[in-house]
Amino acid sequence: MEKSLSKQEFTARQKQVLSLVRKGFTNVEICKALNISANTVKVHLAKIYKIMKVNNRTEAASVEYEEADDCVNKIPQVRILVTKKNDFKNPQMDKFFFLLDQNLHRFRLFDVRNEPIESEASEFSYQIVFSGSENPSSSVYLSLYSSEKKDFLWAYSQRLDESSDIDFICSQITKLLYRQMLNSAALDFGKGESVLPSWWLVSAFVNYKMDCRCKESFSRCECEVLSLLQKGLGNSFLKFSLVRLYYTAITESWVKPQKYFSQIQDLAYSAMREEPYSDYARLMMALYDILAGNKKEAITYLTLVIEANPQNVWARIILAQVYLLMGDNVKAFELFKDHERFFSDLANDPMQIIAKAFIYFLQKKYDECEKYALQASYMRPESLYPLLFLIVCSLVKGNVNAVQEYKEMMFQYHPNFKISNCFTLLKGVDPEQFKTIESLLNKAFDERNTKK
């Protein structure tokens, strides 16, 4: 065509449909992304073709089109300066250096620059400094600094030689680096002292609190995220953090599920319209699909995220949980073991322990389940699922007094708990397992629910 088309010639919905067509979406995928019927999609496409004077979607996608500026691009990324103290003589170190840069870019959150040690670090959020000896078999030393305050945050050393699995080592260190940056940003937000991008600080704070299952922080976390989003200062990672907040609140029975389930749905659909290939949009859809009972669809989204960024810890943890719910204990256990390989210090993390308790529960190994549930409840006494496991295990073993004791403890932390809250998460679970869990829960809470 001789002239480009302006967005002003289309309605808001037509712009959305055309945008998805240009991104390669099928009609079925457009229906799901926009929550409209197949016939409505066809009507919009017919009007779009007429305005553009084209005959099909291929021609519509090829016509020059004036896109509006993407507000996400205006939101600053977290800038990371990566420097070497000395040149590496060991080729394994050079490969490690290259892979780390590549791994950090995969998060789609960081502006990573490889520059000389003399560069002005104050322009960056973080600085990563490498050093190593010239010996063929030697160690690489990595130090992480907060550039704005020049604070030392973390250090790590790793021996590298010809037999080293560089891909695994680099993936492990990338995950550790990411966790250190996220946790330090969460602490900085709590102190109110940082000049890091606001979306990064708030997202870090929310995810840190959700890792700790901190119910008291729910309202503050929600308020902080919504404030940034209303000001147009958010991105897909911030929106994912809000969805994760709501998902945790639902699964831990902090809130009434329906209201926040609807908000997760709206956020997930919106993210898929705006950034359909974003890892964080796919994570939002996965969490929505889990609650909606579409466990297989959730697995598809999570698998795509892991393929795009193997360092995405949340995707691996959530996928393991979905496999548990679907009854595929082997795959779930493999993912949890893999997680422990990367984070050896998390072998006793409550989330890992709760997952192990769930595996033993599904295998009807109630003694082992009770052991891990007790361990998790000592570390996170308010967490719902360790208490539920303890109640059901005690019931199976005929310990009526323990059942009552754990029920009273659970209702102390979760006074509005209802069995239906658990069944929300169990939608789409293997029918046999659902029947077993439903029977045990109904039996455990029959007397208490009658009283309530």
ZIGIFEN-V805557 format. One record per pair of residues at least 6 apart in sequence whose ideal C-beta (glycine too) atoms are under 7 Angstrom apart, sorted by sequence separation. I is the first residue (numbers start at 1). J is the second residue. D is the distance in Angstrom with one decimal. If there is no record, write none. Layout:
# ZIGIFEN-V805557
i:I j:J d:D
i:I j:J d:D
This chain:
# ZIGIFEN-V805557
i:31 j:37 d:6.6
i:49 j:55 d:6.6
i:54 j:60 d:5.1
i:88 j:94 d:5.3
i:104 j:110 d:5.3
i:121 j:127 d:4.7
i:132 j:138 d:5.8
i:145 j:151 d:6.5
i:188 j:194 d:3.7
i:228 j:234 d:4.9
i:249 j:255 d:4.6
i:275 j:281 d:5.0
i:306 j:312 d:6.3
i:340 j:346 d:6.5
i:346 j:352 d:6.1
i:411 j:417 d:6.4
i:31 j:38 d:5.5
i:105 j:112 d:5.8
i:132 j:139 d:6.7
i:145 j:152 d:5.8
i:146 j:153 d:5.7
i:194 j:201 d:5.8
i:250 j:257 d:4.9
i:271 j:278 d:6.8
i:305 j:312 d:5.5
i:340 j:347 d:5.1
i:376 j:383 d:6.6
i:410 j:417 d:6.5
i:7 j:15 d:5.7
i:10 j:18 d:6.6
i:25 j:33 d:6.7
i:52 j:60 d:5.6
i:104 j:112 d:5.0
i:132 j:140 d:4.5
i:145 j:153 d:6.2
i:188 j:196 d:6.6
i:209 j:217 d:4.2
i:289 j:297 d:4.5
i:290 j:298 d:4.9
i:323 j:331 d:4.5
i:324 j:332 d:4.4
i:360 j:368 d:4.1
i:361 j:369 d:4.4
i:394 j:402 d:3.9
i:395 j:403 d:5.2
i:426 j:434 d:5.7
i:54 j:63 d:6.4
i:132 j:141 d:6.4
i:143 j:152 d:6.9
i:144 j:153 d:4.6
i:229 j:238 d:6.8
i:271 j:280 d:6.9
i:272 j:281 d:5.2
i:289 j:298 d:4.0
i:306 j:315 d:5.1
i:323 j:332 d:3.8
i:360 j:369 d:4.0
i:377 j:386 d:4.1
i:394 j:403 d:4.6
i:20 j:30 d:5.0
i:31 j:41 d:5.8
i:130 j:140 d:6.3
i:131 j:141 d:4.8
i:144 j:154 d:4.4
i:228 j:238 d:6.2
i:250 j:260 d:5.6
i:271 j:281 d:3.7
i:305 j:315 d:4.1
i:306 j:316 d:6.3
i:376 j:386 d:4.1
i:377 j:387 d:6.2
i:27 j:38 d:6.1
i:30 j:41 d:5.1
i:49 j:60 d:6.3
i:52 j:63 d:5.6
i:101 j:112 d:5.7
i:158 j:169 d:5.8
i:185 j:196 d:5.9
i:249 j:260 d:6.1
i:250 j:261 d:6.5
i:426 j:437 d:6.5
i:45 j:57 d:6.9
i:48 j:60 d:6.1
i:130 j:142 d:5.9
i:143 j:155 d:4.9
i:189 j:201 d:4.1
i:209 j:221 d:5.9
i:286 j:298 d:4.4
i:289 j:301 d:6.9
i:320 j:332 d:4.8
i:323 j:335 d:6.9
i:340 j:352 d:6.8
i:357 j:369 d:5.0
i:360 j:372 d:6.7
i:391 j:403 d:5.7
i:394 j:406 d:6.4
i:17 j:30 d:6.1
i:20 j:33 d:6.1
i:101 j:114 d:6.2
i:142 j:155 d:6.8
i:188 j:201 d:6.4
i:189 j:202 d:6.5
i:225 j:238 d:6.1
i:271 j:284 d:5.1
i:272 j:285 d:6.0
i:302 j:315 d:5.0
i:306 j:319 d:7.0
i:373 j:386 d:4.5
i:377 j:390 d:6.6
i:27 j:41 d:5.0
i:128 j:142 d:6.5
i:129 j:143 d:4.7
i:142 j:156 d:4.9
i:246 j:260 d:4.3
i:158 j:173 d:6.8
i:185 j:200 d:5.7
i:189 j:204 d:6.4
i:190 j:205 d:6.7
i:206 j:221 d:4.5
i:286 j:301 d:4.1
i:320 j:335 d:3.7
i:357 j:372 d:3.9
i:391 j:406 d:4.7
i:128 j:144 d:5.7
i:141 j:157 d:5.0
i:185 j:201 d:5.4
i:189 j:205 d:4.3
i:205 j:221 d:6.9
i:225 j:241 d:6.3
i:268 j:284 d:4.0
i:285 j:301 d:5.0
i:286 j:302 d:5.0
i:302 j:318 d:5.9
i:319 j:335 d:6.1
i:320 j:336 d:5.3
i:336 j:352 d:6.2
i:356 j:372 d:4.8
i:357 j:373 d:4.5
i:373 j:389 d:3.8
i:374 j:390 d:6.7
i:390 j:406 d:4.6
i:391 j:407 d:5.9
i:156 j:173 d:6.1
i:225 j:242 d:4.5
i:246 j:263 d:5.9
i:247 j:264 d:6.4
i:267 j:284 d:5.9
i:268 j:285 d:4.8
i:302 j:319 d:4.2
i:373 j:390 d:4.9
i:16 j:34 d:6.1
i:126 j:144 d:6.4
i:127 j:145 d:4.5
i:139 j:157 d:5.1
i:140 j:158 d:5.5
i:186 j:204 d:4.2
i:246 j:264 d:5.2
i:82 j:101 d:6.2
i:126 j:145 d:6.8
i:139 j:158 d:6.3
i:185 j:204 d:3.6
i:186 j:205 d:4.7
i:205 j:224 d:7.0
i:206 j:225 d:6.3
i:282 j:301 d:4.3
i:316 j:335 d:5.7
i:336 j:355 d:5.4
i:353 j:372 d:5.1
i:357 j:376 d:6.4
i:387 j:406 d:5.6
i:391 j:410 d:6.9
i:422 j:441 d:6.2
i:126 j:146 d:6.3
i:127 j:147 d:4.7
i:139 j:159 d:4.7
i:140 j:160 d:5.6
i:156 j:176 d:6.6
i:268 j:288 d:4.2
i:299 j:319 d:6.7
i:302 j:322 d:6.9
i:369 j:389 d:5.6
i:370 j:390 d:6.4
i:373 j:393 d:6.8
i:126 j:147 d:5.9
i:139 j:160 d:6.8
i:243 j:264 d:5.3
i:125 j:147 d:6.1
i:138 j:160 d:6.8
i:182 j:204 d:4.7
i:186 j:208 d:3.6
i:202 j:224 d:4.8
i:282 j:304 d:5.6
i:283 j:305 d:5.9
i:317 j:339 d:6.7
i:353 j:375 d:5.4
i:354 j:376 d:4.9
i:387 j:409 d:6.2
i:419 j:441 d:5.2
i:124 j:147 d:4.5
i:125 j:148 d:6.8
i:202 j:225 d:5.9
i:222 j:245 d:6.2
i:264 j:287 d:6.3
i:265 j:288 d:5.5
i:282 j:305 d:5.1
i:299 j:322 d:5.7
i:316 j:339 d:6.0
i:353 j:376 d:4.4
i:370 j:393 d:4.1
i:387 j:410 d:4.3
i:419 j:442 d:6.6
i:17 j:41 d:6.6
i:80 j:104 d:6.5
i:137 j:161 d:4.1
i:221 j:245 d:5.3
i:243 j:267 d:5.2
i:264 j:288 d:5.1
i:298 j:322 d:5.4
i:369 j:393 d:5.5
i:122 j:147 d:6.0
i:182 j:207 d:6.5
i:183 j:208 d:6.1
i:242 j:267 d:6.5
i:243 j:268 d:6.6
i:121 j:147 d:4.4
i:122 j:148 d:6.8
i:154 j:180 d:4.4
i:182 j:208 d:7.0
i:202 j:228 d:5.9
i:279 j:305 d:4.7
i:333 j:359 d:6.0
i:350 j:376 d:4.9
i:419 j:445 d:5.5
i:17 j:44 d:4.5
i:153 j:180 d:5.8
i:218 j:245 d:6.9
i:264 j:291 d:6.7
i:295 j:322 d:5.5
i:332 j:359 d:6.6
i:366 j:393 d:4.6
i:17 j:45 d:6.6
i:239 j:267 d:5.6
i:361 j:389 d:5.9
i:199 j:228 d:6.0
i:279 j:308 d:5.6
i:350 j:379 d:4.7
i:357 j:386 d:6.7
i:14 j:44 d:5.6
i:18 j:48 d:5.4
i:80 j:110 d:5.1
i:82 j:112 d:6.1
i:198 j:228 d:5.9
i:261 j:291 d:5.6
i:279 j:309 d:5.7
i:295 j:325 d:6.1
i:329 j:359 d:5.5
i:350 j:380 d:4.8
i:366 j:396 d:5.1
i:384 j:414 d:6.1
i:419 j:449 d:7.0
i:13 j:44 d:6.3
i:17 j:48 d:6.5
i:78 j:109 d:5.9
i:80 j:111 d:7.0
i:82 j:113 d:6.8
i:142 j:173 d:6.7
i:153 j:184 d:5.3
i:218 j:249 d:5.8
i:283 j:314 d:6.5
i:295 j:326 d:5.3
i:324 j:355 d:6.8
i:354 j:385 d:5.5
i:366 j:397 d:6.4
i:382 j:413 d:4.6
i:77 j:109 d:6.3
i:78 j:110 d:5.1
i:79 j:111 d:4.7
i:80 j:112 d:4.8
i:81 j:113 d:5.6
i:82 j:114 d:5.1
i:83 j:115 d:6.2
i:85 j:117 d:6.0
i:239 j:271 d:5.7
i:283 j:315 d:6.3
i:286 j:318 d:6.3
i:290 j:322 d:6.2
i:354 j:386 d:6.0
i:357 j:389 d:5.1
i:14 j:47 d:6.4
i:77 j:110 d:6.0
i:83 j:116 d:6.6
i:84 j:117 d:6.9
i:97 j:130 d:6.2
i:144 j:177 d:6.3
i:279 j:312 d:6.3
i:329 j:362 d:6.0
i:350 j:383 d:6.8
i:14 j:48 d:5.5
i:77 j:111 d:4.3
i:81 j:115 d:6.1
i:83 j:117 d:4.6
i:199 j:233 d:6.1
i:203 j:237 d:5.4
i:207 j:241 d:5.8
i:210 j:244 d:5.7
i:317 j:351 d:6.8
i:321 j:355 d:6.9
i:324 j:358 d:5.4
i:329 j:363 d:6.7
i:198 j:233 d:5.8
i:199 j:234 d:5.6
i:203 j:238 d:5.1
i:206 j:241 d:4.4
i:210 j:245 d:6.1
i:213 j:248 d:6.9
i:236 j:271 d:5.8
i:320 j:355 d:6.5
i:324 j:359 d:6.6
i:327 j:362 d:6.9
i:21 j:57 d:5.2
i:83 j:119 d:6.7
i:144 j:180 d:5.9
i:199 j:235 d:5.6
i:202 j:238 d:6.5
i:218 j:254 d:5.9
i:207 j:244 d:6.7
i:10 j:48 d:7.0
i:81 j:119 d:6.1
i:146 j:184 d:6.5
i:199 j:237 d:6.9
i:203 j:241 d:4.3
i:210 j:248 d:4.7
i:324 j:362 d:6.9
i:21 j:60 d:5.9
i:22 j:61 d:4.8
i:93 j:132 d:5.2
i:199 j:238 d:4.6
i:206 j:245 d:5.5
i:213 j:252 d:6.2
i:215 j:254 d:5.2
i:236 j:275 d:5.4
i:21 j:61 d:5.8
i:81 j:121 d:5.6
i:240 j:280 d:4.0
i:247 j:287 d:4.6
i:10 j:51 d:6.6
i:239 j:280 d:6.9
i:243 j:284 d:4.6
i:250 j:291 d:6.6
i:403 j:444 d:6.4
i:407 j:448 d:5.9
i:9 j:51 d:5.7
i:18 j:60 d:6.7
i:90 j:132 d:6.7
i:236 j:278 d:4.8
i:81 j:124 d:4.1
i:237 j:280 d:5.2
i:240 j:283 d:5.4
i:244 j:287 d:7.0
i:79 j:123 d:6.9
i:80 j:124 d:6.2
i:83 j:127 d:6.8
i:85 j:129 d:6.1
i:88 j:132 d:5.6
i:96 j:140 d:6.2
i:236 j:280 d:4.0
i:240 j:284 d:5.5
i:243 j:287 d:5.6
i:79 j:124 d:4.4
i:80 j:125 d:6.5
i:85 j:130 d:6.6
i:86 j:131 d:6.1
i:89 j:134 d:4.4
i:236 j:281 d:5.7
i:239 j:284 d:6.8
i:395 j:440 d:6.6
i:79 j:125 d:5.0
i:80 j:126 d:4.9
i:81 j:127 d:4.6
i:82 j:128 d:4.8
i:83 j:129 d:5.5
i:84 j:130 d:5.0
i:85 j:131 d:3.8
i:90 j:136 d:6.0
i:5 j:52 d:6.1
i:78 j:125 d:4.8
i:93 j:140 d:5.3
i:148 j:195 d:5.5
i:80 j:128 d:6.5
i:90 j:138 d:6.0
i:392 j:440 d:4.9
i:395 j:443 d:6.4
i:392 j:441 d:7.0
i:395 j:444 d:4.9
i:392 j:444 d:5.8
i:391 j:444 d:5.1
i:126 j:181 d:6.0
i:5 j:63 d:6.4
i:7 j:66 d:6.0
i:4 j:64 d:4.0
i:5 j:65 d:5.5
i:6 j:66 d:5.2
i:4 j:65 d:6.3
i:5 j:66 d:6.9
i:7 j:68 d:6.0
i:1 j:63 d:5.7
i:4 j:66 d:5.4
i:1 j:64 d:7.0
i:96 j:160 d:6.5
i:81 j:147 d:6.5
i:93 j:160 d:5.9
i:99 j:166 d:6.6
i:103 j:170 d:6.2
i:92 j:160 d:4.4
i:99 j:167 d:6.8
i:103 j:171 d:6.6
i:92 j:161 d:6.9
i:90 j:160 d:6.2
i:92 j:162 d:7.0
i:96 j:166 d:5.5
i:100 j:170 d:5.5
i:104 j:174 d:6.5
i:95 j:166 d:5.2
i:99 j:170 d:4.1
i:103 j:174 d:4.0
i:107 j:178 d:6.9
i:125 j:196 d:5.4
i:362 j:433 d:6.4
i:92 j:164 d:5.9
i:96 j:169 d:6.9
i:100 j:173 d:6.8
i:92 j:166 d:5.9
i:96 j:170 d:5.4
i:100 j:174 d:6.1
i:325 j:426 d:6.8
i:326 j:429 d:6.8
i:327 j:430 d:3.9
i:325 j:429 d:5.1
i:326 j:430 d:6.2
i:327 j:433 d:5.3
i:78 j:196 d:6.8
i:78 j:197 d:6.1
i:76 j:197 d:4.8
i:78 j:200 d:5.2
i:75 j:199 d:6.3
i:109 j:237 d:5.9
i:252 j:383 d:6.9
i:253 j:384 d:5.5
i:252 j:384 d:5.1
i:178 j:311 d:6.8
i:291 j:424 d:6.3
i:295 j:428 d:4.1
i:291 j:425 d:6.9
i:293 j:427 d:2.9
i:294 j:428 d:6.3
i:292 j:427 d:6.8
i:293 j:428 d:3.8
i:175 j:311 d:5.4
i:174 j:311 d:4.9
i:175 j:313 d:6.0
i:171 j:310 d:6.2
i:171 j:311 d:5.9
i:75 j:233 d:6.3
i:75 j:235 d:5.2
i:71 j:232 d:5.7
i:253 j:414 d:4.9
i:72 j:235 d:5.2
i:253 j:417 d:5.1
i:257 j:421 d:6.5
i:175 j:342 d:5.4
i:213 j:380 d:5.6
i:215 j:382 d:6.3
i:257 j:424 d:5.2
i:175 j:343 d:6.9
i:253 j:421 d:4.7
i:213 j:382 d:6.7
i:172 j:342 d:4.9
i:213 j:383 d:5.2
i:108 j:279 d:6.7
i:171 j:342 d:6.9
i:250 j:424 d:6.8
i:251 j:425 d:5.5
i:106 j:308 d:6.9
i:107 j:309 d:6.4
i:106 j:309 d:4.1
i:106 j:311 d:6.3
i:103 j:311 d:5.5
i:35 j:269 d:5.8
i:33 j:269 d:6.4
i:33 j:272 d:4.7
i:34 j:273 d:6.4
i:33 j:273 d:5.2
i:33 j:276 d:6.7
i:25 j:276 d:6.9
i:23 j:276 d:5.8
i:16 j:273 d:5.9
